Amino acid sequence: MKRSDLFRLLLVPSLMLAAAGPSLAQAAPVQIAVHWDKIVQESRTTPTLQVVVNPPLRRGTAVHDNAFQALHDLGADFVRYVPWLPYPRLGVAELEPPKDGKTSWDFSLIDPMTIDFLEATKGQSVVLNFSTIPQWMYKTDKRIAYPDDPNKAVWDYEQGTELRDLTFQEVAEYYARLLSWYTKGGFTDEYGKRHESGYHYSIPYWEVLNEVDFEHRMTPETYTRLYDAIVTAMKKVQPELKFVGVSLAIPGQNPDFFEYFLNSKNHETGVPLDYISYHFYAVPTPDETLDIQQHTVFAQADGFLNTVRYIETIRKRRSPGTATMINEIGIISADDIAQVDPNHVAKPIPDSYWNLAGAEYAYIFAELIGLGIDVAGESQLVGYPTQFPSVSMVDWNNGKPNARLWVLKLLHDNFGPGDKIMEIAPASPSAPDHPYLTGLAVVTKAGKRKMLLVNKRDRNLDLSIAGAAGGRFDYVDVTTGFQPPASTKLASDKLMIHGFSVGVLTFP
């Protein structure tokens, strides 16, 4: 997401308000009972993450090995890989237009990270999104320069709103060649020259561009035409490839995008509408302490969930066979937004922030299961100072997981599509803390009875869960820090969970 556009996000909370529960002192344990004989629905939701291309993930850095090992160990499906606009040399394979019989195709800086990603996720499904169209394909008053240093970020590479080829075939053929490079061993360029890669990777999903409501300011009509052109060209290379469309940054402000894109009458015959995607980041204001942010984050999350419900009504009406990926979920701190100022000095991030962000993702994941969303993607594997550190899932000094990644692994290892969601008895009104606890009870495909518990507050909560005695509670909270989930055996039905806890109770 462009930093110049992030200032607009500060206005989003006013569009996504939700009522917050009253602040009450804890008076009694929250009583929880599951009706194990009453199935509410079957889950179709996969927890996963996105990997955004940036310099710390290059080979030879202190981050590279640990980060890719953590990605491999996670073993998630639908992992999204996004080479994006700040680093043209790491994400654009043809930086100059063809001229005088020569092309500028060059994967030498792009391949190492992309291959490391594909190797780390081998055996799992991936979603590739080379999100940046070569800038020379757009009409501009002058040539747009890019840095020689591949590690130097540039925020004005993407300019213009009108493609120089109004048939969109130039862009479509670029993406078809990208796909062929990684799946068919190479491609033939604009002048008929063969470029060999030797790669034959499995890429089952391709997302067509990113946050087009920001990047090049596309209208629904323009994006839909471009989507059709790209999809048609890429399917000639790989007919079985499935596609993800729309990918909006602020979906609540763009319902017309979904109305138009999901109407099959607006597409060429035979163009599939496999998936749509969109994003959510909670954005606290600059004057909020972490104590205040915990209220803001979950209030904005509830507002976003209402946006999801609205988009779902459009999807079900227009294209019920289309699935949904919400593939960027997180928090962007006000301090990250302030980094647009070159004199800005980043503030330290307290350890408990990572637990707040992990609890936010776990809460949204649980709610998206109830809404029937197919993919819930946490954002993102690596962030670092000057590049959205508040969204990182690893320590940017060494690439080892922080609490956000451990939360994702806890969810991935315990919940997934096919789980039977069970009914939880209504909470007693005498327990004032029940609004701050989210619970999800399931019977897994393996027949295990489990419950997800998310504490939305930075304080301890006392619970009493029928049948929990003898069970195991695995958790990530403010006491576990950057360490793997901790585990405890329950001697009784009573359980105390720490602030911002994300825990999984496995019943005996």
N, C-alpha and C positions, 0 to 999 in steps of 0.2 A: 504494500500500500504506500502511495506517495506521501511523504511527510508534509508536503505543502497542502495536501488534502485532509490531513488528519485533524486540522483545526476545526473542520466541519463536524467532526465526531463529537466535539464538546457540546454541540447543540442537540445531539441525538437523545440524551437522557430525557429531554422535555417531550420527546415523541414516544418514549417507551416507559412511562411511569407506571408503577404498580404499587398497590397498597402494601405497606410494610407492617408487620406485626408489632404490637405494642412492646415496649421495653419493660419487662416485668421481672422481678426477682424470682429466683427459682424457689418454688414452694413444695413441689412433690415430684417424684420420679415420673418420667414419661412412661406410661403403660402401653406396651405394644403386644398385640396378639394377631397372629396370622391365621386366616381361614384356609388351611392347606387343602381343603376339599373344593375350593371355589377358584376356578381359573378365570382370570380377567381377560387375558389375551396371550398371544404368542409373540415373543420379541423377534424383531427383524433387524435390530440395530447392532452395528459393528463399531466398537471403539478403536480409534486409530489416531494418526498424527500426520502433520505435513513436515516435509524437509525442504527448507528454502536454501537455495544456493547462495553461499557467501564465503568470504576468504578463510575463516577459521576451519572450514571443512575441506580445505585443500590438503593434499598429501604433504607430510613433513611438518605440520603444525602440531602444537601440544594438544589440540582438541581432536584431531582427525581419528586416531585409532580408537580411543574410548567412545567417542560419539557413534561411530559406525558399528562398534561392537555392541553398544547398548541397543542400537536399531535392530541389529541381527538377533540379539537375545530376546527382544520384545516379540518378534514373530507375528506382527500384525498384518492384516490384509488391508487393502484399499489405501496403502500409504501413498500420499500425494507428494510428488517431486516437482519443484517449481524453480527453474532458472528464471531470474526476474530482472527488472529494469535497471537497478543501480549499477550492475556489473555487466556491461555489454560484452566484454571479452569472455565472460564466463557463461553467457547465456544466448548469444546471437552467433549463429554459425556462418553467416554470410554478411559481413559488416559493410561491404561496399557493393555497388551494383555491377552486374556483368558489363564488360566493356572491351571492345577490340578483340573478341575471341577468348578473353580470359575471365575467370571468376575468382571470387575471394573466399570460397568455401574453406573453412579451417576449424577442425574439431580438436586441435592439439591441447587447448586449455579447457575445453568443455568435457572431453571424454574422461579424464581421470576421475573427476568427482561423480560423473554420471555412471560410469562403470562400477565404481565403488558402491554407489547406491544400489544398482541392479544386482550386484553380487551379495550385498548385505541382506537384500530382501528376496533372494532367489527362493522359489517355492511358495512365495506369497504373492497375492495380486497387488499391482501397483497402478497408480494413476499418474501419468506424465502430463505436464503442462509447461511447455516451453512458451512462456507467457508473453515474451517481448517480440513483436514484429520488427524486422530490420527497419530502422528509421528511414532509410532511403526510399522505402516503398511509399512513404507519405509525402504529400506536397507541402513544402515549406519554402519560405523566402530565400533561405540560404542553407548550405550544408550544415548538418548538426554534427559537431565533433564529439569524440569520446576519448577517454584517457588511454595512453599507452600502457599504463600500469593496470593490470587486471584486478588488483586489489583495491583500487581507488573507486569509491562510490561517486556516481554522478546522477543528479536528480532531475536533470532536464533533457535526458536522451530522448524520451518519448515526446514528440511534438506533432501538431497537426491533427486534423480531423477527417481529411479526405485523402484516400488512397490515390496514387498516381494512375493505377490500373483500375478503372471503374468496373471492370468485369470481375475483379477480385481473384482472378486466376493466378496472378503472380504470387500473392500470399498463399493461396491454396497449394500451389506446386512447391513452395518453400517447405510447408509442413509435410507434404507427402514425401519429400526427399529426406527430411529429418527422420521420419518414421522408418523409411527404407534403410537409412544408415544403421539404425540400431536393431532392425528385425530381419532385413533381407540381405545383409552383407555389403550394402553400398547402394549407390544410385548413379544415374546419368544426369549430368548437369545441363544447363541451358544451352550449351554449345555442343552437346553430344558426347562429352568426355566422361568416361566412367571413373568413379571414385570408389575405391574398395575399402571397406571397414573390417570385414570378417566377422561382424557381430550378427548373432541370430538370437537375440533375447526375446522372451515372451513379454509383451506389453499388452495386457487385455483391455486397458481403459486409457482414453486420452481426453483431457479436459481442454476445451477450446477457449483459450485466452483467460484473462484474470481481471476481475474488478473493472469491467468495462464501463461501469457508471463513472469511474475516475479516469481510467487509462484511455486516452483518445476520445473521451466523452461520447461514447457511441449511443445512438438512439436504438430503441428496440428493433426498428426496421433495418438499420444498417447492420447491427450485430446478427440478426437472423439471416440476412443475405450472406454475410461473411461466414457464419457457421455452416450454412448449407454448402457453400463453395469448398470450404476446408474439409468437411466431412466427406463430400463426394469424391474429392481427390484422394484422401487418405484411405477410403474404403477400396479404391482400386489397388492399393498396395496390400491392404490387409482386410479382406471382406468381413471377417468376424469381429473386428475391433468395435468396442462399444464407446459411446461418447457422453461427455458431461458438458452441459451448456449453462449459460447465463453467468454464473460466478460473480454475483454482485457483492459489493462492499457494504452497502446500506440497503438491504432489501426492503425495509419498511417504508422507505421513501420512493420506491420504484415498483408499485404493484402493476403498473401498466406494462412493465417488462415481462412479467410472468403471463399476463393476459395475452400479450401478443405472441411471445415465443412459444407458449404451450398450445396455441391454436394451430393445428396441423394445416389449416388452409393457407397459412402464411409461409409454408415451407414447400420446397420442391418435392415432387413425388418420389417416394422411396427414402427420403432422409429420415433417419431414426431420431426419436426423442427418448433416449435411454435414461438419462439422468439430468436433473437440474442441480445447481449448487449455489450456496450463498454463505455469508460469513457473519460472525458476531464477535465484537470485543466490547467488554465493559470499559468505560473511560471515566475514571474519577476526575474531579476537578483539582487544580493545582493546590488549593488550600486545605485539602482533606488529609488528615492523618490516617494511618492504617486502621485505627479504631473506628473512624468514620467510613472508611472505604468498604468495610465489611457490609455495611448497610447499603451503600450505593451499588456495589457489585451485584448483590442478589436482587435488588429492586430492578436494576437494568436487565438482569437475566430474565426476570419474570416478564418484563415488557417485551423482550425479544421472543419469549415463548408465545406470547400473544401474536406477534408477527408471524411466527411459524404457523400458528393455527389459521391465520388469515390466508397465508400462501397455500396452505394445504387445501383450503376450500377452492381456491383457483385451480390448483393442480388436479384435484379430484373431478372437478367439473370439465376442465379443458382436455386433460390427458391423463386419465387414471392409471394407465400402464407405465407412466414415467416414474422412476424412483428418485429419491432425494439424498444428496450428500450435503451436510453442513460441515464443511471441511476446513474452516478456520474458527476456532473457539478459544477465547482467552481474555486477557486483560491487557490494555495498553495504558501504561501510567502517564500521567500528565508530564512527568519528568522526561519520558521518551519523546513526547511531542515537542518539548522545549529544546530538544537537541538540534532542531533546525537552526538555532542561533549558534554561529561558529564559536562564540565565546562562552557557551554554556558549559558548566562543570557538572557532570552527572552526580546525583546524590546516591549514597549507598542504599542498597535494597535490603531491608531486614529479612532475616531467615523466615519469619512467620508469613511474609508476603507470599512465598512460594506455596505454603500450605493453603492460604486463602485462594490463590489461583487454582490449586489442585481441587479444592472443595467446590469452587465455581464450576469447573469442568465436570466433576462427578455429579453435581446437582443437575446440570443441563443434560448430561448423558442420561440420567435416570428419567428425566421428564421427556426427553426425545423418544425413549422407548415407548412411553405411553402414547405418544403422538404418531407412532409408526414410521419414524424416520429411519432410513436405511444405514446411513454412515454418519458418525459423529467424530470429527477430526480435531484433535487438540493442536494448537499452534504455539510454537514450532520447535523443531529439534534444537537449533542453535540461534540465539540472539546474543548480542554483546554490545558494550558501550559504543554509542553512535549508531547502532543498528538494532534498535528495539530490544534492549536487554530484558525488559519486563516480560517478554513472551518466551524467553529461553526455557528449555526443558533440561538443559545440562549446565553445569558450571563452565562458563566460557573461558576459564583459565586452564582446564584440563579435560573437558569433555565428559566428565562423569555425571550421572543423573542427579538432578535435584528432585525435590518432592513432587513436582508436576509429572515428571516421567515415571516416578515410582507409583503415583496414583494411577496413571494410565496402565502400567503393567498389572497392578492389582485388579483393575477392572477387566483388562483383557484376559487375564488368567482365570477369571471367575464367572464372567457373563458373556453372552453372545447370542446370535440368532438361534432360534429354536427353543430358547428358555421359555418355560411356562410362567407367566406373571400371575402371582397369587393375590387374593384379596387380603388387605390388612384392615383390621377392625378400626373404626373411627377412634381418634384419640380422645381421651377424657378431657373435658373443658377445665377440670380442676388442675391440670398440668400446664402451667403457663408457658413452659418452654417448648411445647410441641410444635409451634410454628417454625422454630429454628432447627428442626430436625427433619431430614428427608429420609424416608425408608422405601426400599424396593425389595419385595420378597419374591423369590423364584424357585422353581424346581428345574434344575439344569437338564440338558439332554442326557446326562449320565445318571439322572435320578437323585442328585444331591439337593438338599434343601438349604438355600442360602438367603442371606439378607444383606443388602447394601445399606449402610448407615452414613449419612453425611451431616456433620455439625456445621451449621452456617454461622456460627459465632465463635469468637476467640475466647471461650471460657468453657469450663467443664460442664457436661450435662449428665445427669443421673437417669438411667433407664432401667426398666424392668420388662424383660422380654419373655413371654411364656414359652417354655420348652428350651430355653437357651442353656440351661445347666448341662455341663458335660460337652458343650460345643467348643469351637475354636474361633478366636477373634483375631483376624489379621488386619493391621491398620497402618496408616501413614498420618502423622499429626505433628504438632509443634514439638513433641518430644523426640521424634525420630530424625528430624533434620534432613540431611542429604543421604541418609542411610536407607537400605532396603526396608520394606515393611516389617514391622515387629509383629509378634504373635503371642497370644496368651490363651491358656485353657480356662474355661469358665467353671467355677465351682458351684455357681447358683444362677438363677435367672437375672440377677442384678448385674449391671454393667455401668461403669463410669467411662465416658469418652472425653478426650481432651479437646481443646480448642481446634477448630478447623479440621477435625478428624474425618478421614475417609476410611471406613472400615468394612470388612466383609465378615459376617458371622456365618459360620458353617454349623448347622444344627447337628446334633448327634443322631 
